[in-house]
Amino acid sequence: MSTTTDETTVVKEIQPLEEATVRFCGDSGDGMQLAGTQFSNTSALAGNDIATFPDFPAEIRAPRGTLAGVSGFQIHFASHDIFTPGETVDALVAMNPAALKTNLGDLKRNGVLIVNSNAFDKKALGQAGYENNPIEDDSLTAYQVFSVPMTSMTRGAVEGLDLSQKEADRCRNFFAMGLVFWLYGRSMEPTLRFIDAKFSKLPAIAEANRRALKAGYNFGETTDAFRSSYSVEKAKLPPGKYRNMTGNQALAWGLISAAKLSEKKLFLGSYPITPASDILHELSKYKNYDVLTFQAEDEIAAVCAAIGAAYGGEMALTTTSGPGMALKGEAMGLAMMLELPLVIVDVQRGGPSTGLPTKTEQADLLQAMFGRNGESPIPIIAARSPADCFDVAIEAWRIATRFMTPIVILTDGYIANGSEPWRIPNMADLPKIEVSHPGPRNEDDPPFMAYKRNEELARPWAIPGTPGLMHRVGGLEKQDGTGNVSYDPQNHHHMVLTRAKKVANIAEAVPPQEVMGSDSGKVLVVSWGGTYGSCRTAVARLQAQGKSVSHAHVRYLNPFPRNLGQLLSQFDKVLVPELNLGQLRMLLRDKFLVDAVGLNKVQGKPFTTTEIAEKIESMLD
């Protein structure tokens, strides 16, 4: 719509959109993560469905102006359900030449490009590999380019507050934020409240950020450069109270809830490691909910402390990423041998070794399956999205206590740092996790059998110090029933089979595999973990075109759902997209003898919907 109020005043056009994708990018010290987070929160409060993708370098402070030091934050917001953080970018905010160089390829043709013109000096252009200034030559004619002197305008906005130039320049992200808020019709009020809370003890900094935010917003509203802005209506989400949550936050809250549902204290033994550290940070805030957090000296101490908590009868948890999983392997085998409930969270990142600490990958599946000595089966469950982490945490603890086993939760950097609206459940509606412990025994009772099993092969969870329940635990092989040390060959064979059978029994206790679309046809797309959103979106797009394709997202990775093999056999072709070189595909081929085809990517970033859709179409053809 576009109207005039008189001959001189023009009301700018507001173009309605169903969805939009925005990316902020700049140096790692430019506050792009804060800008993206605030825009995400504001969009969630506006009622949009959102999905985010933070992307930042591993170095705490990479050299300024370099390509390696670029930090970005992408937000996809819509008036309908979405499952990915967006494929191509509608609006790109580049704070310097390096940010432009590394991100321009993702901006769609005729997309909005906002650049901080003050940063495009000779030195910065050279660092980014530009021979000429791209905002002055014809190289950007495919885009709507808005060259804004953000640095000088921010300095002007905060003038008189007695700030150093360095302090003034730190407010540029708020100027950029304000401008994009205006461009997409976002309210400044949530961010103004954030500024008041965040900088309450630094009144001059708070006022500078307020001024910069408003200056950016007012610039968009008054300048002739922008002829239009955009609006995205509220999404029709299921009724309820929502909160914008990252995967790590949702996982932490799910673990707290699981402890409450089982009437246990929660003990976390953890060693800080990217990208899992935020789970430790989040849980440490909730001591009032009987959450105990222990930051250990190393990964081995962390998991061993957690095993001690499990032996003591409480909810035990340890968190890590790929390199830490390697170090925890021996202790995980001990927990499996002791048959104690323990939750191990692996937030996967690019590997091997130190690899790509801040980039996403899902290449730890085989490590979770086989990364211990001997026959050491441990169940595995994987989250599919940030909000799903809450439910996965509760489900993992339910399985661990029911079957008396350690269990691995797999997430990844994309899920852990990304965010989406999460509908806050009513705790009274969540089913209790029933946990029982054997009671005291009298002297004339039969001896306590620590490894006498129920019909699901789970042993009793005896609390140390309970009269009459003295028993032996350790890593040596156990005699069936008593748990005493045994070197008998037939007993060892029996116990290995028994522990494997117990884990296999979990398949009967989890839901059958669901499929989106027909349960038979030409192509079945099988996904796990963070590939869910792009796979679902690609399949939905092709189904709308009448293509014979279905989607099965696997949550339970060990054991597989009991009907998965039958489901796979009902399709002509099976496609398994993974951010690794084919780990789930290998397991499916081994278990079900299905000729699955892989779509593999190890670039530190998630699949695009188009990549998956094109592969499906090639298989249909």
ABEGO torsion letter per residue (X at the ends): XBBBABAABBBBBBBBBABBBBBBBBBAAAGAAAAAAAAAAAAAAAGBBBBBBBBBBABABBBBGBAAABBBBBBBBBABBBABAEABBABBBBABAAAAAAAAAABBBGBBBBBBAAABBAAAAAAAGBABBAAABAAAAABBBBBBBAAAAAAAAABGAGBBAAAAAAAAAAAAAAAAAAAAGBBAAAAAAAAAAAAAABAAAAAAAAAAAAAAAAAAAABAABABBBBBBBBBBBBEBBBBBBAAAAAAAAAAAAAAAAGBBBBBBBBBBOAAAAAAAAAAAAAAAGBBBBBBABAAAAAAAAAAAAAAGBBBBBBBBAAAAAAAAAAAAAAAAAGBBBBBBBBBBBOBEAEBAABBBBAAAAAAAAABBEBBBBBBBBBABAAAAAAAAAAAAAAAAAAGBBBBBBBBAAAAABBBBBBBBBAAABBBBBBBBBBBBBAABBBBBAABBBAAGBBBBBBBGBBGABBBBEABBBBBGAGBBBABAAAAAAAAAAAAAAAAAAAAABBBBBBBEBABEABBBBBBEAAAAAAAAAAAAAAAAGBBBBBBBBABAOBBBAAAAAAAAABABBBBBBBBAGAAAAAAAAAAGBBBBBBBBBAGBBBBAAAAAAAAAAAAX
